[in-house]
């Protein structure tokens, strides 16, 4: 009886990994035609429209007035700050290295889970986190070196920190609304905050190539809409720190996609770092889970 919920959670996590692994590739293509702010706004205008269609079919409830500040904060961290920092940062970082830097999120999430949410983080998990970060550092060093990343790398780290705050807040307040409702209002509120980038957007969209607009369309529907909904489901049914650690699978997946789509060829150090990350995730998954399945999932 406990197997089916576990399979659903695993499939949702895999879907999220594939969607978010594509994100740096899509951003790389989109930045050839769009300014970072315009790219973020166009991406989430598409995501907002898509989720509006889903919401109308599913008939989601209206938010309570007292929750509007919370939804605005979630939108700021998950959409506005995260994607503006990510887009500007990726102007000077390759897609593969960007995916690694962005995955410092599990470290921040683990710290927040331990100190703010009071989740139990054992020694085995700490070792896996440290090993994963070591692998990420090797990948980044093998890409262009820390010295050449300068402010661009720091902006991607800021994006990762912003994401971890969103994850922690979303997990803590997920009981207020179902996953679909929370995701819809988070995306819509974040998109509203991005409307400051409206001037000049239409002109860029008209002049953008078909491949750039297609990349933005994919970014809007999959990483920006469906993946958020799937991740909300994962967080609602699993430990926040452990679920976040699974996101270490995104860098090697993104590197493979970048190799196929962008012809980025990882160096030997990048490959070594990727192996370290994967071994850390495998070691973590080999630990027997002590987390009980909620009764309503049986």
TORZA-415663 format. One record per residue (C-alpha): x, y, z; residue number from 1. Coordinates in nm, 4 decimals, m for minus. Layout:
# residues N
+----------+----------+----------+-----+
!        x !        y !        z !   n !
+----------+----------+----------+-----+
!        X !        Y !        Z ! NUM !
...
+----------+----------+----------+-----+
END
This chain:
# residues 298
+----------+----------+----------+-----+
!        x !        y !        z !   n !
+----------+----------+----------+-----+
!   0.0000 !   0.0000 !   0.0000 !   1 !
!   0.2941 !   0.2333 !   0.0592 !   2 !
!   0.4502 !   0.1634 !  m0.2823 !   3 !
!   0.2144 !   0.3616 !  m0.5039 !   4 !
!   0.2598 !   0.6970 !  m0.3274 !   5 !
!   0.6375 !   0.6467 !  m0.3355 !   6 !
!   0.6280 !   0.5775 !  m0.7103 !   7 !
!   0.4171 !   0.8885 !  m0.7707 !   8 !
!   0.6591 !   1.1019 !  m0.5728 !   9 !
!   0.9561 !   0.9555 !  m0.7620 !  10 !
!   0.7935 !   1.0148 !  m1.1015 !  11 !
!   0.7054 !   1.3712 !  m1.0061 !  12 !
!   1.0652 !   1.4315 !  m0.8954 !  13 !
!   1.2033 !   1.2904 !  m1.2234 !  14 !
!   0.9705 !   1.5164 !  m1.4218 !  15 !
!   1.0904 !   1.8173 !  m1.2208 !  16 !
!   1.4546 !   1.7222 !  m1.2770 !  17 !
!   1.4060 !   1.6971 !  m1.6547 !  18 !
!   1.2170 !   2.0270 !  m1.6737 !  19 !
!   1.4611 !   2.2237 !  m1.4604 !  20 !
!   1.7600 !   2.0633 !  m1.6336 !  21 !
!   1.6300 !   2.2136 !  m1.9577 !  22 !
!   1.5961 !   2.5569 !  m1.7977 !  23 !
!   1.9615 !   2.6752 !  m1.8383 !  24 !
!   1.9617 !   2.5510 !  m2.1976 !  25 !
!   1.6407 !   2.7372 !  m2.2758 !  26 !
!   1.7724 !   3.0493 !  m2.1021 !  27 !
!   2.0955 !   3.0300 !  m2.3027 !  28 !
!   1.8950 !   3.0225 !  m2.6273 !  29 !
!   1.6480 !   3.2885 !  m2.5127 !  30 !
!   1.9215 !   3.5327 !  m2.4088 !  31 !
!   2.0362 !   3.5498 !  m2.7708 !  32 !
!   1.7190 !   3.7453 !  m2.8499 !  33 !
!   1.5901 !   3.8806 !  m2.5174 !  34 !
!   1.7286 !   4.0977 !  m2.2399 !  35 !
!   1.7312 !   3.9137 !  m1.9028 !  36 !
!   1.4316 !   4.1040 !  m1.7626 !  37 !
!   1.2306 !   4.0655 !  m2.0828 !  38 !
!   1.3110 !   3.6941 !  m2.0954 !  39 !
!   1.1851 !   3.6443 !  m1.7390 !  40 !
!   0.8644 !   3.8390 !  m1.8072 !  41 !
!   0.7876 !   3.6659 !  m2.1385 !  42 !
!   0.8538 !   3.3267 !  m1.9801 !  43 !
!   0.6120 !   3.3890 !  m1.6966 !  44 !
!   0.3459 !   3.5588 !  m1.9054 !  45 !
!   0.3303 !   3.2262 !  m2.0896 !  46 !
!   0.3348 !   3.0319 !  m1.7617 !  47 !
!   0.0622 !   3.2536 !  m1.6121 !  48 !
!  m0.1605 !   3.2120 !  m1.9180 !  49 !
!  m0.1096 !   2.8361 !  m1.9160 !  50 !
!  m0.1872 !   2.8079 !  m1.5441 !  51 !
!  m0.4926 !   3.0323 !  m1.5877 !  52 !
!  m0.6324 !   2.7744 !  m1.8292 !  53 !
!  m0.5588 !   2.4937 !  m1.5842 !  54 !
!  m0.7101 !   2.6911 !  m1.2972 !  55 !
!  m1.0306 !   2.7624 !  m1.4891 !  56 !
!  m1.0781 !   2.3936 !  m1.5624 !  57 !
!  m0.9973 !   2.2846 !  m1.2057 !  58 !
!  m1.1920 !   2.5770 !  m1.0514 !  59 !
!  m0.9391 !   2.6744 !  m0.7871 !  60 !
!  m1.0548 !   2.8757 !  m0.4867 !  61 !
!  m0.9959 !   3.2465 !  m0.4378 !  62 !
!  m0.7157 !   3.3389 !  m0.1962 !  63 !
!  m0.7975 !   3.4738 !   0.1478 !  64 !
!  m0.7144 !   3.8417 !   0.1880 !  65 !
!  m0.4861 !   3.7721 !   0.4832 !  66 !
!  m0.2790 !   3.5364 !   0.2643 !  67 !
!  m0.2071 !   3.7915 !  m0.0107 !  68 !
!   0.1196 !   3.9105 !   0.1507 !  69 !
!   0.2411 !   3.5490 !   0.1786 !  70 !
!   0.1560 !   3.4784 !  m0.1864 !  71 !
!   0.3375 !   3.7947 !  m0.2915 !  72 !
!   0.6475 !   3.6875 !  m0.0965 !  73 !
!   0.6357 !   3.3408 !  m0.2527 !  74 !
!   0.6050 !   3.4969 !  m0.5980 !  75 !
!   0.8973 !   3.7283 !  m0.5284 !  76 !
!   1.1350 !   3.4509 !  m0.4203 !  77 !
!   1.0196 !   3.1782 !  m0.6609 !  78 !
!   0.9675 !   3.3884 !  m0.9722 !  79 !
!   1.0857 !   3.7495 !  m0.9677 !  80 !
!   1.4137 !   3.7492 !  m0.7750 !  81 !
!   1.5127 !   3.3959 !  m0.8711 !  82 !
!   1.4713 !   3.4345 !  m1.2451 !  83 !
!   1.6060 !   3.7866 !  m1.2767 !  84 !
!   1.9212 !   3.6842 !  m1.0883 !  85 !
!   1.9450 !   3.3613 !  m1.2888 !  86 !
!   1.9092 !   3.5317 !  m1.6276 !  87 !
!   2.1638 !   3.8030 !  m1.5538 !  88 !
!   2.4014 !   3.5476 !  m1.4052 !  89 !
!   2.3834 !   3.3153 !  m1.7010 !  90 !
!   2.5056 !   3.5900 !  m1.9326 !  91 !
!   2.8569 !   3.5026 !  m1.8137 !  92 !
!   2.8224 !   3.1346 !  m1.7184 !  93 !
!   2.7819 !   2.8273 !  m1.9389 !  94 !
!   2.4594 !   2.6271 !  m1.9157 !  95 !
!   2.6341 !   2.3348 !  m1.7461 !  96 !
!   2.8098 !   2.5464 !  m1.4844 !  97 !
!   2.4897 !   2.7451 !  m1.4234 !  98 !
!   2.3010 !   2.4256 !  m1.3475 !  99 !
!   2.5660 !   2.3317 !  m1.0895 ! 100 !
!   2.5745 !   2.6715 !  m0.9189 ! 101 !
!   2.1954 !   2.6773 !  m0.9052 ! 102 !
!   2.2029 !   2.3446 !  m0.7213 ! 103 !
!   2.3597 !   2.4972 !  m0.4143 ! 104 !
!   1.9881 !   2.5227 !  m0.3281 ! 105 !
!   1.9960 !   2.1896 !  m0.1354 ! 106 !
!   2.2617 !   2.3275 !   0.0996 ! 107 !
!   2.0511 !   2.6336 !   0.1779 ! 108 !
!   1.7371 !   2.4194 !   0.2030 ! 109 !
!   1.9063 !   2.1789 !   0.4443 ! 110 !
!   2.0194 !   2.4644 !   0.6655 ! 111 !
!   1.6725 !   2.6188 !   0.6610 ! 112 !
!   1.5123 !   2.2813 !   0.7298 ! 113 !
!   1.7431 !   2.2236 !   1.0242 ! 114 !
!   1.7411 !   2.5672 !   1.1850 ! 115 !
!   1.4015 !   2.7091 !   1.0839 ! 116 !
!   1.1697 !   2.4142 !   1.0169 ! 117 !
!   1.3258 !   2.1901 !   1.2853 ! 118 !
!   1.3513 !   1.8943 !   1.0464 ! 119 !
!   1.5914 !   1.6234 !   1.1583 ! 120 !
!   1.9034 !   1.6156 !   0.9396 ! 121 !
!   2.1313 !   1.3266 !   1.0303 ! 122 !
!   2.5041 !   1.2829 !   0.9823 ! 123 !
!   2.4636 !   1.0719 !   0.6704 ! 124 !
!   2.2661 !   1.3493 !   0.5010 ! 125 !
!   2.5242 !   1.6108 !   0.5983 ! 126 !
!   2.8019 !   1.3973 !   0.4453 ! 127 !
!   2.6029 !   1.3585 !   0.1231 ! 128 !
!   2.5400 !   1.7333 !   0.1070 ! 129 !
!   2.9099 !   1.8115 !   0.1515 ! 130 !
!   3.0129 !   1.5557 !  m0.1091 ! 131 !
!   2.7558 !   1.6912 !  m0.3511 ! 132 !
!   2.8854 !   2.0436 !  m0.3050 ! 133 !
!   3.2408 !   1.9209 !  m0.3547 ! 134 !
!   3.1361 !   1.7669 !  m0.6849 ! 135 !
!   2.9632 !   2.0906 !  m0.7829 ! 136 !
!   3.2789 !   2.2883 !  m0.7026 ! 137 !
!   3.4883 !   2.0552 !  m0.9208 ! 138 !
!   3.2445 !   2.1012 !  m1.2093 ! 139 !
!   3.2506 !   2.4802 !  m1.1808 ! 140 !
!   3.6304 !   2.4882 !  m1.1575 ! 141 !
!   3.6590 !   2.2684 !  m1.4633 ! 142 !
!   3.4206 !   2.4879 !  m1.6603 ! 143 !
!   3.5804 !   2.8341 !  m1.6506 ! 144 !
!   3.7271 !   2.8728 !  m1.3016 ! 145 !
!   3.5876 !   3.0673 !  m1.0096 ! 146 !
!   3.7913 !   3.3770 !  m1.0984 ! 147 !
!   3.6172 !   3.4192 !  m1.4327 ! 148 !
!   3.2650 !   3.3765 !  m1.2952 ! 149 !
!   3.2862 !   3.6920 !  m1.0784 ! 150 !
!   2.9499 !   3.8613 !  m1.0232 ! 151 !
!   2.7669 !   3.6352 !  m1.2679 ! 152 !
!   2.8335 !   3.3301 !  m1.0522 ! 153 !
!   2.7301 !   3.5194 !  m0.7400 ! 154 !
!   2.4010 !   3.6137 !  m0.9047 ! 155 !
!   2.3254 !   3.2477 !  m0.9722 ! 156 !
!   2.4035 !   3.1693 !  m0.6081 ! 157 !
!   2.1600 !   3.4462 !  m0.5131 ! 158 !
!   1.9013 !   3.2780 !  m0.7345 ! 159 !
!   1.9664 !   2.9473 !  m0.5548 ! 160 !
!   1.9252 !   3.1099 !  m0.2145 ! 161 !
!   1.6017 !   3.2732 !  m0.3289 ! 162 !
!   1.4718 !   2.9346 !  m0.4431 ! 163 !
!   1.5562 !   2.7718 !  m0.1101 ! 164 !
!   1.3584 !   3.0410 !   0.0744 ! 165 !
!   1.0619 !   2.9725 !  m0.1519 ! 166 !
!   1.0849 !   2.5984 !  m0.0891 ! 167 !
!   1.0957 !   2.6456 !   0.2874 ! 168 !
!   0.8057 !   2.8928 !   0.2951 ! 169 !
!   0.5984 !   2.6843 !   0.0554 ! 170 !
!   0.6488 !   2.3705 !   0.2628 ! 171 !
!   0.5644 !   2.5515 !   0.5862 ! 172 !
!   0.2431 !   2.7052 !   0.4509 ! 173 !
!   0.1367 !   2.4314 !   0.2066 ! 174 !
!  m0.1539 !   2.3336 !   0.4352 ! 175 !
!  m0.3370 !   2.6569 !   0.3527 ! 176 !
!  m0.4094 !   2.5612 !  m0.0094 ! 177 !
!  m0.3750 !   2.2586 !  m0.2327 ! 178 !
!  m0.0682 !   2.2351 !  m0.4549 ! 179 !
!  m0.2344 !   2.3655 !  m0.7719 ! 180 !
!  m0.3815 !   2.6691 !  m0.5981 ! 181 !
!  m0.0521 !   2.7592 !  m0.4304 ! 182 !
!   0.1436 !   2.7274 !  m0.7544 ! 183 !
!  m0.1054 !   2.9359 !  m0.9529 ! 184 !
!  m0.1030 !   3.2282 !  m0.7124 ! 185 !
!   0.2737 !   3.2101 !  m0.6702 ! 186 !
!   0.3288 !   3.2299 !  m1.0458 ! 187 !
!   0.0702 !   3.5042 !  m1.0950 ! 188 !
!   0.2025 !   3.7208 !  m0.8123 ! 189 !
!   0.5607 !   3.6793 !  m0.9338 ! 190 !
!   0.4563 !   3.7698 !  m1.2885 ! 191 !
!   0.2857 !   4.0870 !  m1.1661 ! 192 !
!   0.6124 !   4.1929 !  m1.0029 ! 193 !
!   0.7927 !   4.1366 !  m1.3348 ! 194 !
!   0.5636 !   4.3765 !  m1.5226 ! 195 !
!   0.8208 !   4.6516 !  m1.4683 ! 196 !
!   0.9964 !   4.4984 !  m1.7704 ! 197 !
!   0.7020 !   4.5500 !  m2.0089 ! 198 !
!   0.8598 !   4.8428 !  m2.2011 ! 199 !
!   1.0374 !   4.7060 !  m2.5066 ! 200 !
!   0.9135 !   4.3483 !  m2.4674 ! 201 !
!   0.6877 !   4.3415 !  m2.7737 ! 202 !
!   0.9617 !   4.4758 !  m2.9991 ! 203 !
!   1.2059 !   4.2086 !  m2.8835 ! 204 !
!   0.9455 !   3.9341 !  m2.9302 ! 205 !
!   0.8850 !   4.0465 !  m3.2899 ! 206 !
!   1.2546 !   4.0509 !  m3.3724 ! 207 !
!   1.3385 !   3.7231 !  m3.1950 ! 208 !
!   1.4148 !   3.4132 !  m3.3985 ! 209 !
!   1.1750 !   3.1194 !  m3.4140 ! 210 !
!   1.4164 !   2.9047 !  m3.2129 ! 211 !
!   1.4409 !   3.1683 !  m2.9382 ! 212 !
!   1.0641 !   3.2080 !  m2.9124 ! 213 !
!   1.0184 !   2.8304 !  m2.9109 ! 214 !
!   1.2716 !   2.8016 !  m2.6280 ! 215 !
!   1.0833 !   3.0670 !  m2.4282 ! 216 !
!   0.7533 !   2.8885 !  m2.4926 ! 217 !
!   0.8973 !   2.5625 !  m2.3591 ! 218 !
!   1.0433 !   2.7487 !  m2.0599 ! 219 !
!   0.7037 !   2.9001 !  m1.9847 ! 220 !
!   0.5040 !   2.5778 !  m1.9942 ! 221 !
!   0.7364 !   2.3128 !  m1.8527 ! 222 !
!   1.0034 !   2.4492 !  m1.6113 ! 223 !
!   0.7920 !   2.7504 !  m1.5106 ! 224 !
!   0.4457 !   2.5972 !  m1.4768 ! 225 !
!   0.4172 !   2.2195 !  m1.4702 ! 226 !
!   0.7456 !   2.1671 !  m1.2841 ! 227 !
!   0.6413 !   2.4030 !  m1.0035 ! 228 !
!   0.3185 !   2.2072 !  m0.9613 ! 229 !
!   0.5046 !   1.8753 !  m0.9569 ! 230 !
!   0.7585 !   2.0076 !  m0.7065 ! 231 !
!   0.4826 !   2.1332 !  m0.4780 ! 232 !
!   0.3460 !   1.7781 !  m0.4781 ! 233 !
!   0.6898 !   1.6347 !  m0.3926 ! 234 !
!   0.7431 !   1.8774 !  m0.1047 ! 235 !
!   0.3943 !   1.8150 !   0.0332 ! 236 !
!   0.4616 !   1.4411 !   0.0612 ! 237 !
!   0.8276 !   1.4187 !   0.1624 ! 238 !
!   1.0958 !   1.5669 !   0.3871 ! 239 !
!   1.2021 !   1.9091 !   0.2521 ! 240 !
!   1.5783 !   1.8593 !   0.3017 ! 241 !
!   1.5858 !   1.5111 !   0.1523 ! 242 !
!   1.3653 !   1.6072 !  m0.1432 ! 243 !
!   1.5882 !   1.9064 !  m0.2148 ! 244 !
!   1.9008 !   1.6897 !  m0.2165 ! 245 !
!   1.7510 !   1.4922 !  m0.5079 ! 246 !
!   1.7894 !   1.8062 !  m0.7172 ! 247 !
!   2.1619 !   1.7280 !  m0.7407 ! 248 !
!   2.0610 !   1.5139 !  m1.0385 ! 249 !
!   1.9817 !   1.8296 !  m1.2336 ! 250 !
!   2.3448 !   1.9300 !  m1.3179 ! 251 !
!   2.4478 !   1.6068 !  m1.4954 ! 252 !
!   2.1123 !   1.5980 !  m1.6751 ! 253 !
!   2.1550 !   1.9602 !  m1.7823 ! 254 !
!   2.5111 !   1.8911 !  m1.8996 ! 255 !
!   2.3887 !   1.6070 !  m2.1174 ! 256 !
!   2.1154 !   1.8276 !  m2.2635 ! 257 !
!   2.3642 !   2.1119 !  m2.3206 ! 258 !
!   2.5969 !   1.8712 !  m2.4979 ! 259 !
!   2.3194 !   1.7627 !  m2.7328 ! 260 !
!   2.1504 !   2.0989 !  m2.7890 ! 261 !
!   2.4276 !   2.3572 !  m2.7463 ! 262 !
!   2.7286 !   2.1382 !  m2.8349 ! 263 !
!   2.8888 !   2.2155 !  m2.4970 ! 264 !
!   3.1608 !   1.9599 !  m2.4284 ! 265 !
!   3.2391 !   1.9093 !  m2.0589 ! 266 !
!   3.6044 !   1.8801 !  m1.9597 ! 267 !
!   3.7512 !   1.5868 !  m1.7670 ! 268 !
!   3.7148 !   1.7806 !  m1.4415 ! 269 !
!   3.3489 !   1.8462 !  m1.5190 ! 270 !
!   3.2934 !   1.4746 !  m1.5727 ! 271 !
!   3.4736 !   1.3903 !  m1.2458 ! 272 !
!   3.2630 !   1.6434 !  m1.0586 ! 273 !
!   2.9468 !   1.5017 !  m1.2107 ! 274 !
!   3.0430 !   1.1507 !  m1.0963 ! 275 !
!   3.1007 !   1.2791 !  m0.7420 ! 276 !
!   2.7565 !   1.4410 !  m0.7401 ! 277 !
!   2.5863 !   1.1252 !  m0.8691 ! 278 !
!   2.7676 !   0.9053 !  m0.6164 ! 279 !
!   2.6557 !   1.1380 !  m0.3373 ! 280 !
!   2.2934 !   1.1108 !  m0.4463 ! 281 !
!   2.3218 !   0.7303 !  m0.4797 ! 282 !
!   2.4742 !   0.7039 !  m0.1314 ! 283 !
!   2.1925 !   0.9134 !   0.0104 ! 284 !
!   1.9276 !   0.6975 !  m0.1564 ! 285 !
!   2.0859 !   0.3781 !  m0.0222 ! 286 !
!   2.0027 !   0.4879 !   0.3310 ! 287 !
!   1.6761 !   0.3219 !   0.4462 ! 288 !
!   1.4020 !   0.5797 !   0.4776 ! 289 !
!   1.2635 !   0.6318 !   0.8224 ! 290 !
!   0.9936 !   0.8721 !   0.7122 ! 291 !
!   0.6451 !   0.7300 !   0.7567 ! 292 !
!   0.3909 !   0.7614 !   0.4759 ! 293 !
!   0.0971 !   0.9839 !   0.5738 ! 294 !
!  m0.2240 !   0.7911 !   0.6328 ! 295 !
!  m0.4141 !   0.9861 !   0.3694 ! 296 !
!  m0.1693 !   0.8678 !   0.1019 ! 297 !
!  m0.2408 !   0.4984 !   0.1644 ! 298 !
+----------+----------+----------+-----+
END
